Structures are given as C-alpha cells and as structure tokens.
Amino acid sequence: MKTIAAVLVEQHKPLEIAELEIPSLGYGQVLVAIKSTRICGSQIGEIDGVKGPDKWLPHLLGHEAGADVLEVGPEVRHVKPGDRVVCHWRPGRGIEASPSVYDWNGRKINAGPITTFQQFSVISENRLTVVPPETDYEICSLLADTLTTGFGVINNDARVKIGEAVVIIGCGGIGSGVVLGAKLAGAYPVIAVDLQDHKLEQALTFGATHTVNSQREDFSDAVLSILNHSKPEVVIDGTANPDVLEKAFNLTKHDGRCIVFGVMNHDQRLSINTLSLHFGKLFKGSHGGESQPADDIPRYLRILAARGIEARKFISDRCSLGEVNEAISKMRLGQSIHTVIGF
C-alpha cells in the first residue's frame, strides 16, 4: 500500500511531495486515513532547524489531524477499525510504539510516533484518541494541539483564576487557543498582542477584551494603560523572541506567572534578573500545555458544544497537500492563522 506524503529532505528547503510505500504494522501501531491536518509553527521550526541540526533526515512531518482507523497492529486495545480519531503529539492512552520507516524507491524515510502530512499514516496507539463518529475532521485537527495546548497553557501552566488579567503575546495558531481558554477560565481583561491586525480581529471573536498592535505601540505601555498602571497576573508569550520575552517577564506582576509556549531558536539566549523569582514570580516553559489528550479532548468537545463555540472559525486557510509549500510561505509572512490540509 502506498501513500502520498510531504517529506522534509533537507532543512531550509521546500518539502518534497513523494509516493511512499507504507510499512506493515508492528506492535502498538495503527494505520489511519488522514482526512484533515493542520500546519503548525512546529513544522516551520523543524524546517528551519530551530532546535538545531536534524539527525533524522529525510523524514515525515505533521502532528495534529482528524482521521479514520483502517487497521490495527498487535496488542492495540484502545482503538479499532472504523473509529474516528484525533491524532495528537502528546501521549495519551495505549502503547508507545516504535517509530515507522517508510520506503521511497529504496530510500528510507523516517517517521516518529505520529506524522500527518500524508494521506495514510502509521501512528503509535497512544497518539490517538477516539471521538464521536460525527465529529468534524477539522475540529479534530484543532483538538490535537490548538485547543489542547491553548487550554492547557491556561489551566495547567498559568492556573488562571476568575478575574485575573491575562496578556497573550502572539495570537497565531496556539495563541488563539490560549485566548479562548482565558475567556472560558473567566479571566478579565484578556489582552491580545500581535503584529497583525487580522489576528487581533480574530482574537476579539474568541474572547479578547482588548487588543494591542505591537508594531504601532509599545505593548508594555499599552497593557499598563489598560490596567491603570497595574501589572497583569499572567503574561503568556508565543513569540520566543528574547527581546519580547524580557519585556513580558518584566511586565508580569511580582508574584504573577509568565508562561512561554513558543520555542526559542537553539542559538539564542535570554537575559533577565531573577530577583523576582525568589518572591513568588513564576517563569515557565509550556510543553503542550501539559495536556492529557485522552482526558481533555472529551471535555473540550462538551464545552464547545455547550457554549455553541464554532471552532472551525479558527481556520483561516485551506489547501491540498500539493500546495503545502505555498501555505507555509503564507504562514511565514503572517498572512494566515490556521491552515488546514484536506484529503
């Protein structure tokens, strides 16, 4: 059996579209048909080598999707053929299977526990969570990261309380999920900061009470003005820009929480004075919002339905797999927020 896939052959280069031979299923592995997958900033980070040189090239990409289960390997217990599933990068229930290796005309193509930039994929059982069969595939893609990470940053990392002031710097893919999570947690005000007006406009539709365009004004001054010169309890950064992070840390209340979900380039450094850490300020990096997909996804589906939240409105662009490089270019330019590849 073969699949069309987007392959990262070389860092800093466009992805290559290839037809690959799918490996047979091993212990704990599941074959799925991908129906919708989101392009995340993490894939751009892989292409650009944000974490350093990539020793697994060439390899497949993608870690959030909606899919149907076609076949299960030995000892798989939590999913079965015919199930609709969210494919997510955070581990859930089941077996942590060994990564697969695909074949491209005799060339080995590596894959981790989950890859989704392809029509069919072999995924580790613990990267799949079953959802009701009527769940929209694009909603599944959003539940895989945007919502689980965004809500987790609010609930697990920042532990936002009702009425606390929350500032979100960077309102792209995950940032927009953080905004919605802050609203649902009862934060006030919810201040969205970004360079792009169209992202700030979307942030307003998902719960931001105030917006700041940091191209036109200093975001620290703007936030302090909104709060009558008080500092916010929570500042959340998605840019991982050292200069922005330093300002975000200094803007945070002396006993508040400054949370980082963006990933800094491996060769960059941050300079802060740690005195306030001794008096209660928290400075923390988030790992996917510390989400637990098997527990969180059913809860989030319930709250989306109960509140009538149309999460598909997060999606700004759609494309085919063959258009993936053009879609990535638009993301780099800040022209798109959520881009979904449909099969």
Disulfide bonds with the S-S distance in Angstrom:
none
